[in-house]
Amino acid sequence: MSVLKIEAFSGLSGDMFLGALADLAEAHDELKNLPKLLHLENVEVKITAVEKAGIACQHIKILDHNSYESSKHDHSHGHHRHLKDIEKIIDSGELNENTKSIAKEIFQLLGAAESKVHGTDINKIHFHEVGAIDSILDIVGTAFLIDRLEIEKTISSPICTGHGFVMTEHGRLPVPCPATKELLLNFPTYAGDVKGEMTTPTGAAILKYLNPSFNIPALIEKKTGHGPGEKNFEHPNVLRLTLCDTTSGEGEDILMVETNIDDMSAELLGNDFQENLLKAGALDFYFTQIIMKKGRPGIMVSVFVNKDKVQNISDYLMENTTTIGIRTYPAYRHTLKRTSKTISTSMGNVDIKEVILPSGKKRATLEYESCKKLAQKHKLSISEIFSILSKEI
């Protein structure tokens, strides 16, 4: 299993995540092409070699050479964008669907935090600092690298937030800023020694997307990357990320959460229920038709989950089904190494999942949603698309 370890002893920001992930992926040069992929003119990705308290690393800075007219009433310009404006930039970009999905989910998390703090609808939120081109590229570039590195699990040390006050578009606010604090809820944090903002809303949103566990197991560390911030302190102002393998190399201890239901329509266990079950932290799940006491037909919902997400899943099942009881017991999962790829075919680009078998051979499987889009594009049935592309891959 590929594990990303986060050490945020100097906080988190978009450029720090971008720099550290680029270091791990050795992708600094590729990031220079990001503005072109997003059809953004007069935007430059500048990479500078720096040293932070003796650690040599490369700082990534996004330079927007466009000029924007200032207006108190026009919030669509420059640094003031709505969520739909940002999603339009992402959707129009020449990036794979997984990268777009990750980037949009990070902005959704940011938008949800901002809307809660300001008491307004998420679609009416004006993204200020995080709506600027540099922050958009920080997030999209981070999404691109998360997809590239194929991270399966994330773990983290507690997050340093800084302390004091900072000036923002909304005036002088306490550190961590309200949106940052909202995003860091349920994560272990500490103020640290530095007065100022160490963790930004962008950094916190990326962390929330990665959804790390803070129980750090024994790991085999393979490669370390450093993402520097702009300021200099007595300590290294860097985010340290490490790619690791689990020590067993064969499987992982997980838990099974189960419940039996006999008084609920199966329709309510459909797509929406299942998608939100995954968002709550399910690793996998399945339904089994069963016969309960008194001969009543029922459904058993079985969910595989990591230990730190058991409460999330239990709460979700209690809230969204008619169950009044949950059972949990240990399980052990052995998985094949897998990667997700986008390949070119005669019908267009398609997403596949590739696994490595114990013999070392590879097996590729077409992703349903990707084939569905091609079927609609070519006005063919999904089974026809599967048949054509199965032969090609």
N, C-alpha and C positions, 0 to 999 in steps of 0.2 A: 504494500500500500504506500502511495506517495503522500507524505504528510508535510504540511507547511507549518513551521514553528515561528511564531512572532515574538520578538523581544522588544517591547515598546518602552524602554527605560528613558527615552527622550521624547515620548509622545508619538503621535501619528498625524500625518498630513497626506494630501493627495500626491505631492511631488516626492515625498519620502517613500510612499508605497511604490510609485512608478519607478523610482531609481533603484530600489532594492529588488523589485521583480525583474527589471531589465538586466540587472547584474546577474541574477540567477539564470535568466533565459539567454544571456549574452545577445541581447536584442536592441542595444542602443541605436545602432545604425538604422534598423528597421523603423524605429519610432520617428525618425526624421521624415519618413514618408507619410506619417499619419494625417497631417493637414490635407494633403492631396487626396487621400482616401476618403476624407470627410468633405471634400469639395470646398475647403476653406482657403480663401485667398489672403495673401499678405500675412500669413501666420508662419512662424518659424519655431522649430524645436532645436534649442541650443543646448549642447552638452559640454560641460566644463569639468576638467579634472580638478578636484579639490582635496584638501586634507582636513579631517576633523579630529583634533586631538590625537594626531598620529596615524589615523586610519585613512588610507588613500581610497577615494571613491569618485564617482562621477555624478555631478548634479545636473538634473534635467530641468530646464526652464522653458516655458512656453511664452513666446513673444508675439503679441498681437500688434501688428504694425498698422492696423486700420484706425481711423479716427471716427469718433462717434459724437453726434451732437447731443448736448446735455439738455434735458427737458424734465420739468417736474411732473408733467402729465403723461409723457410717452414712456411706457415701461417696456417696450419691445426692443429697445436699442441696447447696444453695448453690453453692460453688465446686468441689465434687467430683462430677464426672459421668463416666460411661463414654462411650465413643464412640457406643454405641447410643442413649444418652439424648440426645446432641447431634444425632444424625442424625434422631431422632424429632421434635425441635423443628423441624429444617429441613424434613423431609418434610411436616409438617402445615401449613407456612406457605403463604400465598397468593402464591407466587412462581413465575416460569416455570421450566421444567425445567432449562434451561441454568444459571440462577443457582443452583439447588439442587445441580446436579452439580458446579459449580465449588467451592461452599462445602464440600461433602462431600469432594471431592478434597483440598482444603487441609487439612481435619481428618485425612484419611487419612495425609497426609505428616507432620503433627504426631505422630499416633499411632505411625507407623512409627519415627520418630526417638526418641520417648519409650520405646517398647517395647524398642528396641535398647539404649539407654542403661541402662535399668533391668533388662534381661534377663528380660522377661516378655512374655506374649501381648498383642497389640495390643488385644484385646477386654477385657482385664483391667486396662488402664491407667486410673488415676484422673486425669482432667484437673483440675489444680489451678487455677492462675491462668488458663490458657486455657480452663478449663471454666466460668468465671464468665460471667454474662450479658453483661457489657461486652465481653469477648473474643469471645463468640459473635456478637454484633451487629457488632463490628468486621469479622469474617471474612465474615459473610453480607452486610453492607453493601458490603464490598469486592467480593465476588462479583457482586452486583447491578450495581455500577458497571463492572466489567470487561466484563460482558455488554452493558451499555448503550453503552460506548465502542467495542465491536467491534474490539478490538485484534487485529491479525494477526501482529505480531512485537514482541518486546521486546529492547531492548539496555540495557546498564548500565555505569556506571563501577564500579571496585572498591568494596567495601562496608566502611565503617568499623564496627568491632565494639565499640570501647572496650577497656578493660583493667582489671585489678585483681580485686576480689571483690565479690559481691553476695549478700544474704540471700534465700533462697527457702524454699519449703515443705520442701525437702530439706536445709536448712541453708546454710552459707556455701559458695558455689561460685565457681570461677574464671570470669572473663569472657573470651570468650563462654561461656555456660552449656553443659553437655554436649549438650543437645538442639539448641541453636542451632548449635553447632559441627558436629554431625552433618548438619544441614540445609544448611550452607554449604560442605560438602565439594565440591571441584572448582570452587569459585567463588573469584576473587581477592579477598582481604580484607586489611585493615591495622588496627592497633590504634588509631591516632589519638592525639591529645593528652589527651583527656578520660578521667579515671579514673571508671569506672562502666560500666553496661550500656547501650550505644548501640543494639545490635541485639537484639531480643527473639525468642523462638521463633516468635511469631505473625508478626512481620515477615519472618523467615527462611523460614517456610513459604509465605507469599504469594509471596515472591521465587522460591522453588523451583518453585511452580506455574507462574509466568510463564516460567520457564526461559529467562532472557535470554542473549543472546550478549554477550560482553565485547569484541568487536571492533567498535568504533563507526565506521561508515562516514560519508561525507559525507551530510548530511541537510538537508532544508528544515524548520526548526522553525516550527510553526504556532501552538501555544498552550501556555502553561506554567501549572501549578498547584502550590501549596505546601501541604504537610500538616505543621502544627506539632506538636512534642512538648510535653510539659508543662513541662520544665525550661528554664531560661535559661542560655546560655553566652555567651562573648565572640563566638563565631560564630553565625550564624542556625541555631537548632535546628529545621530543617525538612527534610522530604523534598521534593526538587524533581522533578516529573514533567513531561515535555514530549511533546505529540503532534506527530509529524513525518511527513513524506512522504519517500520515497526520491527522490534527485535525478533519476533517469532518468524517473520517472513512467510508464514503459512496461513494464518487466519487471525481472527479477532474475537474476543469475548464480547458478546452483545446481550441484550435482553429481549424476551418476547412478551409483548403486552397483548392480552386477549380479552374479549368479552363476547357473550352470547346475547342475541337479540331476537325476540319473537313477536314484537308488537310495533313494528316500524316498517313502512313501505320501502321496498328495495330501491325505488326511484331516488330516495333521499340519500342513498349511498353511491350515487353516480359520480360523474366527472368532477363537479365542484367539490364534493366531499373528499374525493380522492386527491385532488390537487392540493387542497388545503391541509390534508393529512401529511403530505410530503413537506409542505412548507413548515409544518409544526415540528418536523424533525424525523419523520419516518425514513428508515433506510430502505424498506420494502414492506409490502403487505399483501395479504390475500384474503378472500372470503370463502367460507366453506358452508354448504347447505347441511344442516343438521336436524335431527329430530329431538326435541326437548321433552321434558316431562309432560305427561298426559297426552302424548302423541302430537304435540304442537310442532309444526315446521318452524325452523329458525335459521338464522345466519350467524356464523362465528366469524368475527373480525379479528385477524391475527396480524400484528404489527411488529416488525423487527426494528429495534431502536438502540442507540447508544445510551449508556447509563445516565449521562447528563441531560438527556431529553425525555426521560421516562415521565416526569411530571407534566411536561408540555403535552405529550401524547395522551396521558390519562385525562388531563383537563379537557383536551379537545374532544375525546370520545364522550366524556360526561356531558359536555355542553351541546354536542351535535348529534347524539343518538338518544334513544330512550333507555339506555342501560342504567342500572343503579349499582353496578359493581364491576371492578376490573381485577384481573389476575396477572401477575408478572412472575416470570421464571427465567433462569439463565439459559443462554443458547451460545453456540459457537459457530461462526460463519467462516467458511473457506471460499475465497473468491479467486477468479482468474484475473490477471492483470489486464486492464482494458484501457483503450484510448478512443476518443471521439475525433473523427476527421471529416473534412469536407473534400470530396473528390469531384473531378470533372468527368462527365459522361456524355453520351450522345444526346441525352434528354436535358442536359444542363447540370449544374452543380447539385450534389446530393450529399446529405450527411450520413455517415456510417459509424457503426461501433465495431472496433476491431479488438479481439481478445487473443491472448497467447495461451495455447494449450500446454499441458504438462510436457508434451513431446517437443515443444518448441515451435510447432506449427501455428499458423495464424488462421483465424476464422473471422470473416467480416459479415456484419448484419446490417441491412438497410434500416434507417430510422423512419418510422411510419409517417410522422408529421411532414418530414421532408418529401417523402414520396407522394403524400397527399397533395402538396402544393404543385408538384410536377404534373400530377394527374389532372388537376384543374387547369393548369397552363396548356397542356396538350390535348385536353378534352378526351382523355382516356380513363378507363377504370383503374383503380389503385392496383388491382390484381395484374392488369396488363403492364403497368409500370414496374411492379415487383418482378414480373417474369422477364422483362427486357433487361432491367438493371442487374438482376441476380446473375445473369449470364456474363455481363460485362465486368462485374467486380470479382 
